[in-house]
Amino acid sequence: MNHPKKISQETFDAVVRENIEEFEMDLDEAVSDAMEQFVSQGVDLSNLITSYVRDESCEGGLRHSNPVKDALSEIQASSSNDNKDHLIKAFASFQAECNSENNRKFAASHNAIPILLSSFKAIKGDKETLCRGLEAFGTFVNGQANIIDRETIEFLCECLKDSTKQEGLLEVVLICVNHSCIKSESNRQTFVELGTIPILIDVLGIHKQNSSVIKETCFVLRVLTFDDDMSVPFGKAHEHAKQIVADNGISALMDVMEVCGENVEVVGELCATLGRLFVRDEFCKEFIDIGGLTVMLKILEEKIDHQAVVKQVCFVLRALAGNDDVKKAIVATQGMALIVASMTKHAKQAFVAEQGCAALASIALRMPDNCAAIINAGGHEVILKAMQMHPGVVGVQKQGCLAIRNLVARNPENCEPILGAGGEAQIRYAYNTYPESHDLAKAALRDLQCDVELRELWTGSGQGIQRPFYE
C-alpha cells in the first residue's frame, strides 16, 4: 500500500514566504498556490498548519494561526495557570474543531495526547472540569484509536474505577473507552489486562435505572468482543467474551433486562450485547437454565412492532441455536414461529431479514424435525420473499442461501415446496450477482438437486512428489 508523501512544516512555510517575497503574491494567494503545488505532487498536508496571520515580530513576518493548535496551546497554558474557566473554554474549542476528521489527524500529529493527558492529571480532583476535558478527548480519538498509548489507557482505567458511582462523569469515561477500543485490538487487550471487564459488570449492577449509562456500558462490552482490527492477524475477541461470561456478565445483563424491560432502546442494546457472548456450548446451556430463552421469546412477542428489538432478539436466537438442545427448545416454545412472524411483519427491513434468515438457518442445521416445522410454518416462503425484497443486500442473499441449503440438506422432501416457491431462480440470482455468496448458493442449488457446475479447485499434474535428498 502506497503511503502519501509528507513534508515538514518548515518546507511549507518556506514556499509560502517565497511566493510572497519572490512572486509578490498576497498572503491568501501565496498559501493557496503552495497548497495546490504540493497536493498536485501527491503530498498529504493534513499534518501541517496552512493558516497564517501577518506578524512583523515573527520570522518572515508571518505567524501560524490554526484553531486546533491555538486550542491545544490554551489548554496547556490554562492547565499550568490553574485557570478553570479558560481551560473549560479551551476544551470546548478543541472539541468543536475535532468534529472534522482532518483536524483530528492534525491534533494527533501536534502532541494532543500528551498535552491532554497532562492537563487531565492536573485537574483530576475537579470532576466537572475533567468531565469537559474527557468529552473533548472522546471526540478527538473517535476513528483514530491507535494513537493512544498505554499511559493514556491506564489513566482512563483509573477514571473508570473512580467514577463508577458518578453518573455524569462515568458516561463520558465510557464513551472515551469505547472510542479507544474501536478497530484497535492492542488497546482492547490492554483495557482487559488492566481489569476493565469486572468494573463494567459492576457498573451494570449499580446503574440499572440509568438507561444512558447502561447503553454506553453495553457498547464497551460489545466492542471488547469485536474482531475489526485489520492490522493484526489474530485477536482475542473469543477470550474476551469468555471472560465477560466468567465475570457473571450474562446474569448482570439479564438483571438489567428485568428492570428496563419497557425501554425499547435499552432492551435492544442488552440483546445485542448478549448475542456476542454465546461463544461456547455451555454458555448457551447456562442461559437456558436461568430462563433466558423464555425471556427472549417473551420480548420478541411483546415488542414485535419494534424492528430494532426484533433484529437483536433474532441475533441472540441465532447465537443460541449453535446448541442443538436450544434449537429444539426454540421450535418447541414457538420461537421459530415468532421469527417467521417477525420477518413477515418487518419484511421491508433488510437487517431484520438478514438476522431472521440467519436464525432460521441455525435452527434448521442438522435438525430434520426443525426443518419440517419451518416448512410447515411457511418459513421457506418468508426466506425467499426476503431475498426477493432485498436484492441489493448481500447479507440477506447469503443468509437466505444458507437457510435454504440447511432446510434441504437432510430433508430432500423439502426440495419440492422450495422449488415451487421460486427458490432456484432466487438462489441463482444471488450466485450470479454476488461473488461472496458463490459457495453458499452453489451448496443450496446442489442440495436442491438443481444443475450446478462443480469444479475441482486443484488437480495434480500426474507426477510423483519429489522427495528432498539429504546427504
N, C-alpha and C positions, 0 to 999 in steps of 0.2 A: 504494500500500500504506500503510495507516494504522499509524504507529508508536505504541507505548504511551506514555502520559504519564509524565513524570518529575517528581520533586520533589527538593528539596535535603535533605541530612541535617538541616540546621537546622530546616526546616519540620516534619519528622517528630518531631524532638526536642521541639519546642515543643508539639506536640499531646499527646505523652506526658506532659510536665510539666503541661500544662493539665488532663489527665484526673486526675492525682494531686492537684494543688492545688485545682482548682475543683470536681471531682466526687468527691473523696475515694476514688478507686479505689486498690487496691493495685498494685504495680508490674506484675505479670504481667497483670492485668486491663487496666491502662492501655495496655500495649503491644498486647495482643490487640485492644482496641477501636480503637486508632489504625490498626492494620493492616487491620481489617475496613472501616473508613471509606474508606481510600484504595483498597483493592482494588475495592470496590463502585463507585468512580468511574473505574475503568479505569487506575489508576496502577501502574506496574511498580516494585516495591520491591527488585528483585534487587541494585541498586547501593547499598543502604542497610544500615547496621548496625541491627538490630532487637533486639539483646540488650543488657541493662544490668545493672549492679550499683549498689547504693547506696554513695555515697562523698561524705560531707559536705564534703570538701575541694575538690570539683569544683562547677562552676556548676550550680545547680538540684539539688544533692545526688545527681546521677546520673553514672555513668561508663560509656562504651561498653565492652561486653565481647563481642568477636567472635573466635572461634578463628582465622579466616583473617587478620584484621588483627593479632591478637596474634602469630601465627607470622611474619608479614612484619616486624613490629617487632623480634622476636627475631633474625631473620636480619640485619636492618640493624645492630642493636646488636652482635651477635656478630662480624660482619664487621669492624666498627670496632675491637673489642677484641681481635681475633685469638684468639678463644676457639673452638678447633676442635670440642671436644666439644659445646658449646652450639649451635654452628652446624649440626652434623650432626643433632642432635635437632630443631632448628627446621626444617630441610629435610624431615625425616621427618614432622613435624606438618603442615607445609604440604602435602606430597604427599597425606597421608591426607585432609585437608579437600578437596583438589581432585578427589577421586573423585566429588564432587557437581557437577553442571553449574552450579547456581546459585552455588555457592562459587567456581567458576572465573570466572564472569562478575563476581562481586563482587571477586575479587582483581584482575581486569583493570582494573576501574574505580578501584582504590585503589593504582595505581602499582606493581603487582607486577613488570612488565617492567623498569623502571629499577632497582628495588631488587635484583632477582635478578641483573641484568647487572652491577651494581656489585659485588655480593658475589662473582660468578664471577671478575671481573677481579682482585679482591683475593686470591683463593686459586688462581689459575691454576697456580701451581707445585706445589700439593698435589693430585695426581691423585686420591687417594682421596676427599677432601672434594669436589672438583669433580665427581666421578662421582655422588656422592649428590645434589649440587645439580642436576645435569642430569637425573637421574631425576625429581626433583620438577618441573623445568621441563617435561619431556616430558608428564607428567600434566596440568600446568596448561594447556598450549597445545592439548591434544587437543580438536579440534572448534571452535577459535577461532583459526585460524592468522593471520587478517587483523589481529590485534592486534600482530603482530611488526613491528618497524621494521628499517631497513637495518642499523643498528649491531649489532643482535642477530644478524642473519643473517651479518654479517661475522665476528662472534665465533664463531659455530657453524662457519663455514668454516675459521677458524684452528684450532679444536679438532679438526676432521676431519683437517686436514693433519698436525697434531701427534700424532694418536693412531692413525695407520694401522698401527702395529706393537704397539699396546697393546690387546689384545682386549677386556678388560672395559670400559674407557672408550670404545673405538671403538663397541661395540654400543649403548651409551647415547646417544652422539652421533648415530648413525644413526637411532635412534628419534626423537630430537628433530628432526632434519632432515625425517624422514618426516611427523611431525605438523605441522611448519611449512609443508609444501607442499600438504597435502590441502585441496582447494577454495580454493586461493589461487594464482591464476595469476601475480600480481605477485611473490610470494615464489619461485615456481618459476623465473621468469625471472632473478631476482636471484641465486639459487644457481647457475644455469647460467652467468650472466655472470661470476661470481666463480671459475669453474673447477672446479665440483664434479664434473662428469662424468669427467674424466680420473682424479681421485682415486678415485672409485668403481670404475673399471675396474682401477686398481692394487690396490685392496683385494681384488677378486676373485682376482687372481693371488697375493697374499700369503697369504690365509687360506683356501685351497682346502679345508683339512681341518676348518675350523671351521663347522659347519652353522648355528649361530646367527648368526654374522656374515654368512655368505653369504645367508641368508634376509632379514636386515634390509637388506643391500645391494641385493638384488633388489627389495624393497619400494620403496626410494628411486628406483631406476632406473625402475620402473614408474610411480610417481606423477609423475615428471617428464614422462611421456607422456600424462598424463590431460588431459581437457578437461571438468572438473567444476565450474568456477567460473562460476556463472550471472551474476555481476556484470560480466563483460567480454564484448564481442561476439565477439572472436576470441582464441584462444590460440596458443601456439607448440608444441603437442604434436608436430606433424609435424616441425618443425625440431629439436626436442629428440631425437626418435627418430633422425633422420638423423645428428645429432652423436654419439649413442651408437655408431652403426654406424661412423662415420668414425674414432672413437677405438678401434676394434677390439673393440667390445662383444660382437659375435656370437662371435668367436673366443674371447674370455675366458670367456663363458658356456659354450661347448662344452668348453673345457678343464676347467672345474669339473665338468661333466657326466661326464667320464671318471673323475674322482676319486671323485665322490659318487654314482655311478650306482645304488648299492644303497640309498641313503637316499631313501625314497619322498617325504618331505616336501620335501627339497631339490630333487629332480627336478621335483616339481610347481611349485615357485617358479621354477626355471630356465626351464621351459617357458612358464609364464605371462608371464615377462619377455621371452623370445624372441618370443612371439606379438605383442608390442606394437611390434616393430622392423621388420617387413616392410612398410614404407610405400612402397617403390619396387620396381619390377620387377627392377632389378639386384641388390637386396638378396636377393631370393628366389633368383636365379641363383647369387649368391655362396654362399648357404647350401647349395645343392645341390652346388656344386663342391667344398666341403670335406667332403662326405659327410653333411651334416646330415639329409637326408631318410632315409637309411639308419638313422641313429642314432634318429630319432624313431619309425620303424616298429618297430625292434627294441625300444625302450622300450615301445611300445604292446602288442607281442606278449608281452613278458616280464612286464609289470606290468598286464595286462588285468584282474586281480582287484581292482586299486586304483582305485576310482571317481574320486578326486581327480586322479590321474595321467592317467587316460583322458580326463577333461574337458579338461585343459590340453593334452594332445597333440592332441586334436581341434581345440582353439583354434589351435594352431600350424599344423596342416594346413589349416585354414580360411584363415588368413592367407597361407600359401604358395601356395594354389590361386588366388590372384589372378594368377599367372603361368600362361599356357596350357601351356607345356612341363612345368611342375611337375604340372599336372592330369593330363597323360598319364602322367607318371612315377609318380604315386601309384597310378593304376589298374594300370599295368604291373608294379609291385612289390607287388601285393596289398594296398596301403594301404587302398583302398576297401573291400575285403572285411573288413579288420580293423576299420574304422569300423563297418560293419554288425554284425559280431560283438560289438563293444563295446556298441553300443546295445541289442542283444538281451540281453546279459549283465546290463546295468545299466538295464533297462527302467523300473524304478521311480524312478530318479534323474532329476529334471527337468533339472538342469544338464548331465548327460551327454546327455540327449535333445536339449536346445537346441543344444549345441555340435556334436553329431553331425549333426543336421539341417542346421545352417549349413555344416558341412564338405562334406556331400553336395551341398548347393545350389551351393557354389563349384566343386566338381569337375564338376558337370553343366553349368554355364553355358557356352554356345556350343560344346559338345563332344558332338555326336551319338553318337560311338562310346562315350564315357564313359557317356552316358545309357543306352545299350543294355546296357552292362556292369552298371550299377546295377540296372536292371530284372531282368536275368538272375540277379543275386545276391539278389533279393528285397528290395532296398533300399526300393522304394516301399511295401511292406507294413510294413517296420520304421518308416518315417516316419509312416505313417498310424496305426500302433499307438502310437507316441509321442504323437501328437496326441490320440488317444483316451484314453490313460492319464493325461494331464496337461491336462485341460480347463480348469483354473484358472490355468494358467501362460501368460501372453500371449506370452512369448518363444518357447516351444515352438510355439504356434499360428502365429506369424508366420514363423518359420524353416521350419516344415513346409509352409506355403503356398508360400513361395519355392522350396523344394526341388521340390515337385510341379510348379510352373509351369516351372521350368528343365528338368525331365525331359521335358516335352511340347512346349515352345516350338518346337524344331526336330525333334522326333520325334513326329509325330501318331500313329504306330502304337502309342505308349505309352499313349494315352488309354484303350484298352480294358482292359488289365490294371489300371490305376489305378482306373477307374470300377468295375470288377468287384470290387475290394477295398474298395469303400465310400468312395472318395475324394470324391465330390460331397457327400455328407451331412456328412463331417467338415469340409470346407472351408466349407460353408455355416454350420456351427456357429461356426467362427472368425469368419466375416463378420458374423453376427448378434450375436455376443457381445462382440466387441472392436472398437471404432472404429479402434484403432491398426492393425488388420490388414485394414481395408477394401480398400485398394489392392492389397495382395498377394493377398488372397483373390479379389478380382474378376479380377485378371490370370490366376490359376490356373483359375478357372471358365471364363473366356473361351477360354483355350488348350486346355482340356479339351472345348471345344465344347458347354458347358452353357448353359442360358438364363441370361443375366445382363443387368441393366439398365445400359446405358451412357448416361450423361448428359453433355451439353455443360456444362462448368463456367461458360462465359461465351459469350454471343451478342451480336452487335452490335444496335444499335437501328434499323438501316436508314437512318441519316443519315450524311452525309459528315463527315469530320473537319474541324472548323473550324480554319482557319489563322489565326494571330495577325496582326494588322495592325500593321505598323511604319511609322511616319511617316518 
